[in-house]
Amino acid sequence: MTAAPVGRLGVSESLRRFVEELPAVRRPILEVVRSGAAELSPGAAVLDVGAGDAHYRELFAHTDYS
């Protein structure tokens, strides 16, 4: 998978649009998820249960995300 272009908020345009649909709710979630993802070692196993469309998946590109 190739990385999506990084734009405002330091994420792909797709994730930025998703967050900006409900910024009061999704910006804090983005920051918590981004912080948690940054603490994971490369190759760490991540199981995302209930992710729906997995909007935050790109933040886990360095992990084994499923």
N, C-alpha and C positions, 0 to 999 in steps of 0.2 A: 504494500500500500504506500503511495506517495503522500508526502505531507501536503496539506492544504496551505494556501498562502496565508501568512499571518498578517492580520490587520489591527484595527483598533481593539484594545483590551488584550492584545498579545495572543489572540486566538484566530482561527479561521473565520472567514466571512460568514459561513454557515452558522457556526457557534455564536458569533457576535449577534447575528440577527435573532437567533433563538433567545439569547439572554435579554436583548433589548425589547422583546415582545412584552416581558413582565420584569422590568429592571429592579423594582423594589424587592422582588422575591428571588429572582435568578442571579443577580450580581453577588449577593452574599453566598449563595450556593456555589457559584463559580469559584469564588475565592477559597472556600472550604475544600472543595474538590481539588482545586489546583494545588493548594498547600499539602493536602494528603498525598496526592500523586507525586509531588516533588520529593517526599520523604521515602518513597519506595525505591529499592535498588533495581538497577537494570535487570530485566529477566524475571522479576518477581511475578508470581502467579496472582492474577486478579480475576475474581469471579464477580461479575456485575449482574446481580439478580434483580429483575424488575426494571431494567434500564430502558425499556420501551425502544425508542429509536437511538439510544446510546449517544445522546448529544455531546456528552463530555468525554467520549472515548479517546479523542485525540490527545487529551492530557496524559494518557497512559501509553503513549506510543513506545515508550522504553520498556514496557512490561509485556508479559505474556497474558494478554487480556482476552477473556472469553465470557 
